[in-house]
């Protein structure tokens, strides 16, 4: 009995302290997306808006700076709707594409041939460290030979650098 009492006293007198210690880290992307040139829609015909230079437009250009190769992919999405426009009562048909305009390294020459295109998005595996400039074309056709109403038209290109 004395032995059991001594064990109980020993167990009660031994205190266990525990502490949770946090570990915090911050990760910054080694891929930077920068707008190089804002796009402008030209209006070559009453029913068409286009970023093509021949149509009076300006192609938007996005630069991706990759500090470490093989860890990121670029996903660039051309518009399929306006973010600002006058009221439109007919269908707008969208088209567009993305292509490499310039690179800082000759080893990036395969980017355009290796790209994956789906819906209105284009993906590029960024396999080489350095800078790549991408141009995005966008065209909007209104109705069936119907004139766009006067006003401001704005659409957005989405450019993401996604860790793989």
C-alpha positions in Angstrom: 0.0 0.0 0.0 2.8 2.4 0.8 4.4 1.5 -2.5 1.2 2.4 -4.4 0.9 5.6 -2.5 4.5 6.5 -3.2 3.9 5.8 -6.9 0.8 8.0 -7.0 2.7 10.8 -5.3 5.6 10.4 -7.7 3.4 10.5 -10.7 1.5 13.6 -9.5 4.7 15.5 -8.6 6.2 14.9 -12.0 4.8 17.6 -14.3 5.0 17.5 -18.0 5.2 20.7 -19.9 4.6 20.9 -23.7 4.9 23.7 -26.0 4.0 24.1 -29.7 6.6 26.0 -31.5 5.6 27.6 -34.9 7.8 27.5 -38.0 7.1 30.2 -40.5 8.4 30.7 -44.0 7.7 33.0 -46.8 8.0 32.0 -50.5 8.3 34.6 -53.2 7.7 33.6 -56.8 10.8 33.4 -59.0 8.6 34.3 -61.9 7.5 37.8 -62.5 4.8 39.0 -64.9 5.0 42.6 -66.2 2.9 44.5 -68.7 5.2 45.7 -71.3 2.7 47.3 -73.7 -1.0 48.0 -73.1 -3.3 46.8 -76.0 -5.5 49.1 -78.0 -8.5 48.1 -80.1 -8.6 49.5 -83.7 -12.0 49.7 -85.4 -11.3 48.8 -89.1 -14.9 48.1 -89.9 -18.1 49.2 -88.0 -18.6 45.6 -86.8 -15.0 44.8 -85.8 -12.6 45.6 -83.0 -9.0 44.3 -83.4 -5.6 44.7 -81.8 -3.9 44.0 -85.1 -1.6 46.8 -86.2 -3.0 46.6 -89.8 -6.5 47.4 -88.2 -5.2 50.4 -86.3 -4.8 48.5 -83.0 -1.9 47.7 -80.7 -1.1 44.2 -79.5 -0.7 43.9 -75.7 2.7 42.6 -74.8 3.4 40.8 -71.5 6.9 40.0 -70.2 7.6 37.0 -68.0 10.9 37.1 -66.1 11.8 33.6 -64.9 14.7 33.4 -62.4 14.8 29.6 -62.2 14.0 27.3 -65.2 11.6 24.3 -65.2 9.5 25.4 -62.2 6.8 27.6 -63.8 4.4 27.7 -66.6 2.8 30.8 -68.3 -0.9 30.7 -68.8 -2.2 33.6 -71.0 -5.8 34.0 -71.7 -7.1 36.4 -74.4 -10.5 38.1 -73.8 -13.8 36.5 -74.5 -15.9 39.4 -73.1 -15.7 43.1 -72.4 -15.1 44.4 -68.9 -16.5 47.8 -70.1 -18.6 48.6 -73.1 -21.8 50.4 -74.1 -25.0 48.3 -73.9 -24.9 45.6 -76.6 -28.0 43.8 -77.8 -26.4 41.3 -80.1 -23.8 38.5 -79.9 -20.1 39.3 -79.9 -17.9 36.7 -81.5 -14.4 36.5 -80.0 -11.1 35.3 -81.4 -7.5 35.7 -80.5 -4.1 34.1 -80.0 -0.8 34.3 -78.1 2.7 34.1 -79.5 6.3 34.7 -78.4 7.5 38.1 -79.6 11.0 38.1 -78.2 13.3 36.2 -75.8 16.4 36.8 -73.9 17.8 33.3 -74.6 17.9 31.4 -77.9 17.0 28.2 -76.1 13.5 29.6 -75.7 12.9 29.3 -79.4 10.7 26.1 -78.9 8.2 27.9 -76.7 5.8 28.7 -79.6 6.0 25.2 -81.1 5.5 23.5 -77.7 2.6 25.6 -76.5 -0.7 24.1 -75.5 -3.8 26.0 -76.6 -7.4 25.4 -75.3 -10.5 27.5 -75.2 -9.1 31.0 -75.1 -6.0 30.1 -73.1 -2.4 29.3 -74.1 0.1 27.5 -71.8 3.9 27.6 -72.1 6.3 25.6 -70.0 9.0 28.1 -69.0 12.0 25.7 -69.3 14.7 28.4 -69.5 15.6 31.1 -67.1 15.4 34.6 -68.6 12.8 36.9 -70.1 10.1 36.1 -72.6 7.8 38.6 -74.3 4.4 37.4 -75.4 2.0 39.3 -77.7 -1.7 38.7 -77.5 -4.1 39.3 -80.4 -7.8 39.9 -79.8 -10.7 40.4 -82.2 -14.3 41.0 -81.5 -17.0 40.8 -84.2 -20.4 42.2 -83.5 -23.6 40.6 -84.7 -24.1 39.9 -88.3 -22.7 43.0 -90.1 -23.9 45.2 -87.2 -22.1 48.3 -86.1 -20.7 48.5 -82.6 -22.3 51.4 -80.7 -20.1 54.4 -80.0 -18.3 54.3 -76.6 -15.4 52.9 -74.8 -14.6 49.2 -75.1 -12.3 47.5 -72.6 -11.3 43.8 -72.3 -8.6 42.2 -70.2 -5.8 39.7 -71.0 -5.1 37.4 -68.1 -1.4 36.5 -67.6 -0.5 34.1 -64.9 2.8 32.4 -63.9 1.9 29.2 -62.1 4.3 27.1 -60.1 4.5 23.5 -61.3 
